[in-house]
Amino acid sequence: PLLVSGIRDALLTTNAKVVFIDNLADESGPAGAMSLADKVSFIEKQLGQQIIDLALSNKKEKDLKLPVIGGLESDKDVHYRHNTSNLLAKLQEASKQLLTESA
């Protein structure tokens, strides 16, 4: 399986909103060639249901049927790692957006 069983089970049983955090850099291998929509679809097919409520990604795609927040920045020393402060700010933005949609 793609996901560790504990993670898979947690995702399937949570009542929480689920945010997908995309990679900053394309990885080598098959996943590196996938679009954001393909990644989300692949995960949800593996889980057997649609669970992702929002994506954090610098890639915006019209085929993706969920909100995307961009503006992710990389760590100054390691280009493929997220800048911690920026990622926290984007997660806070996502939380506010998801809570507003739920109200």
GROMACS elastic network, one bead per residue, 0.5 to 0.9 nm:
[ bonds ]
;  ai    aj funct       b0    kb
    1     4     6  0.71444   500
    1     5     6  0.80179   500
    1    46     6  0.82032   500
    2     5     6  0.89291   500
    2     8     6  0.89882   500
    2    43     6  0.84758   500
    2    46     6  0.75544   500
    3     6     6  0.81948   500
    3     7     6  0.64535   500
    3     8     6  0.57851   500
    3    43     6  0.87796   500
    3    46     6  0.83825   500
    3    47     6  0.89001   500
    4     7     6  0.54197   500
    4     8     6  0.61902   500
    4     9     6  0.86909   500
    5     8     6  0.50196   500
    5     9     6  0.60397   500
    5    10     6  0.84722   500
    6     9     6  0.51977   500
    6    10     6  0.60845   500
    6    11     6  0.86134   500
    7    10     6  0.50620   500
    7    11     6  0.61307   500
    7    12     6  0.85954   500
    8    11     6  0.52370   500
    8    12     6  0.62559   500
    8    13     6  0.87545   500
    8    47     6  0.70138   500
    9    12     6  0.51307   500
    9    13     6  0.61811   500
    9    14     6  0.84906   500
    9    47     6  0.89654   500
   10    13     6  0.53017   500
   10    14     6  0.58393   500
   11    14     6  0.55635   500
   11    15     6  0.87441   500
   11    16     6  0.87529   500
   11    18     6  0.79040   500
   11    47     6  0.83089   500
   11    51     6  0.75108   500
   12    15     6  0.87774   500
   12    47     6  0.72119   500
   12    48     6  0.89036   500
   12    49     6  0.82128   500
   12    51     6  0.76014   500
   14    17     6  0.80790   500
   14    18     6  0.87410   500
   15    18     6  0.89375   500
   17    51     6  0.80511   500
   17    52     6  0.73928   500
   17    53     6  0.60698   500
   17    54     6  0.82235   500
   17    95     6  0.85095   500
   17    98     6  0.74237   500
   18    51     6  0.65090   500
   18    53     6  0.53531   500
   18    54     6  0.68112   500
   18    55     6  0.86237   500
   19    52     6  0.59667   500
   19    53     6  0.59673   500
   19    55     6  0.54641   500
   19    56     6  0.71339   500
   19    91     6  0.83237   500
   19    94     6  0.78477   500
   20    40     6  0.77323   500
   20    52     6  0.65327   500
   20    53     6  0.79597   500
   20    54     6  0.63716   500
   20    56     6  0.61271   500
   20    57     6  0.83398   500
   21    54     6  0.88407   500
   21    55     6  0.59323   500
   21    57     6  0.64859   500
   22    25     6  0.88379   500
   22    36     6  0.75533   500
   22    39     6  0.87792   500
   22    55     6  0.72215   500
   22    56     6  0.60162   500
   22    57     6  0.51400   500
   22    58     6  0.79998   500
   22    59     6  0.86740   500
   23    26     6  0.67299   500
   23    27     6  0.79596   500
   23    57     6  0.74348   500
   23    58     6  0.89077   500
   23    80     6  0.73890   500
   23    81     6  0.81199   500
   23    82     6  0.82662   500
   24    57     6  0.75669   500
   24    58     6  0.74406   500
   24    72     6  0.75618   500
   24    73     6  0.78448   500
   24    74     6  0.69995   500
   24    79     6  0.78688   500
   24    80     6  0.55606   500
   24    81     6  0.70171   500
   24    82     6  0.70571   500
   25    32     6  0.83030   500
   25    79     6  0.77211   500
   25    80     6  0.53804   500
   25    81     6  0.84696   500
   26    29     6  0.89805   500
   26    31     6  0.78513   500
   26    33     6  0.74458   500
   26    34     6  0.88836   500
   26    80     6  0.86046   500
   27    30     6  0.82739   500
   27    31     6  0.66882   500
   27    33     6  0.81532   500
   28    31     6  0.72958   500
   28    32     6  0.54209   500
   28    33     6  0.81349   500
   29    32     6  0.56423   500
   29    33     6  0.73173   500
   30    33     6  0.55547   500
   30    34     6  0.69222   500
   31    34     6  0.51853   500
   31    35     6  0.84505   500
   31    39     6  0.74632   500
   32    35     6  0.81916   500
   34    37     6  0.79388   500
   34    38     6  0.56269   500
   34    39     6  0.61864   500
   35    38     6  0.50204   500
   35    39     6  0.62844   500
   35    40     6  0.87423   500
   35    59     6  0.82537   500
   35    61     6  0.83052   500
   36    39     6  0.51151   500
   36    40     6  0.62948   500
   36    41     6  0.85433   500
   36    55     6  0.87197   500
   36    57     6  0.78935   500
   36    59     6  0.67916   500
   36    60     6  0.78510   500
   36    61     6  0.73096   500
   36    64     6  0.76533   500
   37    40     6  0.52528   500
   37    41     6  0.60474   500
   37    42     6  0.84869   500
   37    61     6  0.71078   500
   37    62     6  0.88926   500
   37    63     6  0.66038   500
   37    64     6  0.51451   500
   37    65     6  0.83182   500
   38    41     6  0.50397   500
   38    42     6  0.59348   500
   38    43     6  0.85984   500
   38    64     6  0.87134   500
   39    42     6  0.51006   500
   39    43     6  0.62630   500
   39    44     6  0.86337   500
   40    43     6  0.52973   500
   40    44     6  0.62120   500
   40    45     6  0.85818   500
   40    50     6  0.89134   500
   40    52     6  0.74570   500
   40    55     6  0.86266   500
   40    64     6  0.84575   500
   41    44     6  0.51607   500
   41    45     6  0.60230   500
   41    46     6  0.85674   500
   41    50     6  0.82486   500
   42    45     6  0.51269   500
   42    46     6  0.62163   500
   42    47     6  0.87005   500
   43    46     6  0.51082   500
   43    47     6  0.63169   500
   43    48     6  0.85751   500
   43    49     6  0.89928   500
   43    50     6  0.87412   500
   43    52     6  0.89486   500
   44    48     6  0.58647   500
   44    49     6  0.54105   500
   44    50     6  0.52834   500
   44    51     6  0.66590   500
   44    52     6  0.76751   500
   45    49     6  0.64910   500
   45    50     6  0.78817   500
   46    49     6  0.81216   500
   47    50     6  0.78789   500
   47    51     6  0.83314   500
   50    53     6  0.84274   500
   52    55     6  0.75574   500
   52    66     6  0.80508   500
   53    66     6  0.64149   500
   53    67     6  0.74545   500
   53    98     6  0.78331   500
   54    66     6  0.56947   500
   54    67     6  0.50807   500
   54    68     6  0.59193   500
   54    69     6  0.78228   500
   54    94     6  0.73572   500
   54    98     6  0.78915   500
   55    66     6  0.73042   500
   55    67     6  0.63712   500
   55    69     6  0.63781   500
   55    70     6  0.85802   500
   55    94     6  0.84612   500
   56    59     6  0.86954   500
   56    67     6  0.86379   500
   56    68     6  0.56673   500
   56    70     6  0.59498   500
   56    71     6  0.85016   500
   56    72     6  0.74915   500
   56    87     6  0.88363   500
   56    90     6  0.74372   500
   56    91     6  0.80339   500
   56    94     6  0.80634   500
   57    60     6  0.72380   500
   57    68     6  0.64863   500
   57    69     6  0.61889   500
   57    70     6  0.50713   500
   57    71     6  0.75373   500
   57    72     6  0.66535   500
   58    68     6  0.83680   500
   58    69     6  0.75326   500
   58    71     6  0.60184   500
   58    72     6  0.61584   500
   58    73     6  0.88870   500
   59    68     6  0.82372   500
   59    70     6  0.71846   500
   60    63     6  0.89914   500
   60    64     6  0.80693   500
   60    68     6  0.67217   500
   60    69     6  0.84761   500
   60    70     6  0.77136   500
   61    64     6  0.56077   500
   61    65     6  0.88223   500
   61    68     6  0.86394   500
   62    65     6  0.76099   500
   64    67     6  0.79848   500
   64    68     6  0.85834   500
   68    94     6  0.88672   500
   69    72     6  0.83010   500
   69    90     6  0.72831   500
   69    93     6  0.81796   500
   69    94     6  0.72391   500
   70    90     6  0.80880   500
   71    86     6  0.84333   500
   71    90     6  0.80069   500
   72    82     6  0.72617   500
   72    83     6  0.77948   500
   72    86     6  0.66193   500
   72    87     6  0.66367   500
   72    90     6  0.74594   500
   73    76     6  0.87817   500
   73    79     6  0.87523   500
   73    81     6  0.85544   500
   73    82     6  0.60562   500
   73    83     6  0.55758   500
   73    84     6  0.87875   500
   73    86     6  0.63274   500
   73    87     6  0.75682   500
   74    77     6  0.83468   500
   74    78     6  0.71161   500
   74    79     6  0.52456   500
   74    80     6  0.62572   500
   74    81     6  0.55206   500
   74    84     6  0.85325   500
   74    86     6  0.84704   500
   75    78     6  0.53082   500
   75    79     6  0.57464   500
   75    80     6  0.73573   500
   75    81     6  0.54501   500
   75    82     6  0.53492   500
   75    84     6  0.73948   500
   76    79     6  0.66524   500
   76    81     6  0.87624   500
   76    83     6  0.73675   500
   77    81     6  0.85619   500
   78    81     6  0.56479   500
   78    82     6  0.83990   500
   79    82     6  0.78059   500
   81    84     6  0.86024   500
   82    85     6  0.86735   500
   82    86     6  0.76238   500
   82    87     6  0.64350   500
   83    86     6  0.53742   500
   83    87     6  0.60132   500
   83    88     6  0.85998   500
   84    87     6  0.51390   500
   84    88     6  0.61397   500
   84    89     6  0.86411   500
   85    88     6  0.51795   500
   85    89     6  0.62690   500
   85    90     6  0.87234   500
   86    89     6  0.50767   500
   86    90     6  0.62208   500
   86    91     6  0.86408   500
   87    90     6  0.50525   500
   87    91     6  0.61270   500
   87    92     6  0.85771   500
   88    91     6  0.50655   500
   88    92     6  0.61972   500
   88    93     6  0.86146   500
   89    92     6  0.50854   500
   89    93     6  0.62275   500
   89    94     6  0.86339   500
   90    94     6  0.60955   500
   90    95     6  0.85706   500
   91    95     6  0.61068   500
   91    96     6  0.86369   500
   92    95     6  0.50209   500
   92    96     6  0.62712   500
   92    97     6  0.86207   500
   93    96     6  0.52212   500
   93    97     6  0.62105   500
   93    98     6  0.86473   500
   94    97     6  0.50809   500
   94    98     6  0.60569   500
   94    99     6  0.84579   500
   95    98     6  0.51985   500
   95    99     6  0.59928   500
   95   100     6  0.84465   500
   96    99     6  0.51759   500
   96   100     6  0.60590   500
   96   101     6  0.86206   500
   97   100     6  0.51484   500
   97   101     6  0.62514   500
   97   102     6  0.87148   500
   98   101     6  0.50952   500
   98   102     6  0.62299   500
   98   103     6  0.87851   500
   99   102     6  0.50604   500
   99   103     6  0.63013   500
  100   103     6  0.53071   500
